[in-house]
């Protein structure tokens, strides 16, 4: 447990979101959510104009509870 980034695996959540967005590639509603870069403490915002692969990683990162689920890495940032 001391060598893992989280107690549980968040791969099923990422797979579910990937599958959902692969069927519905267009977002018709306004969308905005935030995640936090664990390294700098900066808030990272995502919206409906964010590229789909980045949006999915940001969504999984924003749902990552520290020490329970592993953080999501995106462009050198560790999102929580």
C-alpha positions as CSV (number, residue, x, y, z in Angstrom):
1,X,0.0,0.0,0.0
2,X,2.9,2.4,0.7
3,X,4.0,2.2,-3.0
4,X,0.6,2.8,-4.5
5,X,-0.8,6.2,-5.4
6,X,-4.2,5.4,-4.1
7,X,-6.1,2.6,-2.4
8,X,-8.5,2.0,-5.3
9,X,-8.1,2.1,-9.0
10,X,-9.9,4.8,-11.0
11,X,-9.5,3.0,-14.4
12,X,-13.2,1.9,-14.4
13,X,-14.3,5.5,-14.1
14,X,-11.9,6.6,-16.9
15,X,-13.2,3.7,-19.1
16,X,-16.8,4.6,-18.5
17,X,-16.2,8.3,-19.3
18,X,-14.2,7.3,-22.5
19,X,-17.1,5.1,-23.6
20,X,-19.7,7.7,-22.9
21,X,-17.9,10.4,-24.8
22,X,-17.0,8.1,-27.7
23,X,-20.8,7.8,-28.4
24,X,-21.6,11.4,-27.7
25,X,-18.7,13.5,-29.1
26,X,-20.5,16.8,-29.1
27,X,-21.3,18.7,-25.9
28,X,-24.4,20.8,-26.4
29,X,-24.6,22.4,-22.9
30,X,-22.3,24.7,-21.0
31,X,-19.8,22.7,-19.0
32,X,-17.3,23.9,-16.5
33,X,-15.4,22.1,-13.7
34,X,-12.1,22.6,-11.9
35,X,-9.3,20.4,-10.7
36,X,-6.2,21.3,-8.7
37,X,-2.6,20.8,-9.7
38,X,-1.1,19.0,-6.7
39,X,2.4,20.3,-7.5
40,X,1.6,24.0,-7.6
41,X,-1.8,24.3,-5.9
42,X,-3.1,26.2,-9.0
43,X,-6.7,25.7,-10.0
44,X,-7.1,24.2,-13.5
45,X,-10.4,24.9,-15.3
46,X,-12.0,22.8,-18.0
47,X,-15.1,23.7,-20.1
48,X,-16.9,22.6,-23.2
49,X,-14.2,24.0,-25.5
50,X,-11.5,21.8,-24.0
51,X,-10.2,19.0,-26.3
52,X,-12.0,15.8,-25.5
53,X,-9.0,13.7,-24.4
54,X,-7.9,16.6,-22.0
55,X,-11.5,17.0,-20.8
56,X,-11.7,13.3,-19.9
57,X,-8.5,13.3,-17.9
58,X,-9.5,16.5,-16.2
59,X,-12.8,15.0,-15.2
60,X,-11.2,11.9,-13.8
61,X,-8.6,14.0,-12.0
62,X,-11.3,16.2,-10.4
63,X,-13.0,13.1,-9.1
64,X,-9.8,11.7,-7.5
65,X,-10.0,11.8,-3.8
66,X,-6.4,12.1,-2.4
67,X,-5.0,8.8,-1.1
68,X,-8.2,6.9,-2.1
69,X,-7.9,7.2,-5.9
70,X,-4.7,7.9,-7.7
71,X,-4.3,11.4,-9.2
72,X,-4.5,11.9,-13.0
73,X,-1.4,13.2,-14.8
74,X,-1.9,15.7,-17.6
75,X,0.8,17.6,-19.4
76,X,3.2,17.5,-16.5
77,X,0.5,18.4,-13.9
78,X,-0.8,16.0,-11.2
79,X,-4.6,16.7,-11.0
80,X,-6.6,16.1,-7.8
